[in-house]
C-alpha cells in the first residue's frame, strides 16, 4: 500500500486549510471537509452562533451527535469517541493555525 503523503487543500467557511494525507485517503478527506463546511455554514446561517471557533465547535457537536445516533453498541461508541477526539484535536489545531495566520 502506498504510504506517500500528498498535500490536500480544502475550503471551510471561505478559508483554505491544508492537510497532508496518504494519496488513497485524499478523496475521503475532501469529502469530509465538504461535509464539515456544509455543517458550519448551516450553523453560521442559523444566526445563533457567532465566531468561527464557536461555529466549529457547534458543528463538531452536531456531527458527533449524528454519528452517535448512527452507532449502536458501546464498542462502536468507544471507537467513535477515539475518532472524535482525534478530529477535535485536528479542528483545534486548524483553528489555532488560522488564528496565527490572521495575527
Secondary structure, 3 states (H helix, E strand, C coil): CCCCEEEEEEEECCEEEEEEEEHHHHHHHHHHHHHHHHHHHHHHHCCCCCCHHHHHHHHHHHHHHHHHHHCCCHHHHHHHHHHHHHHHHHHHHHHHHHHHHHC
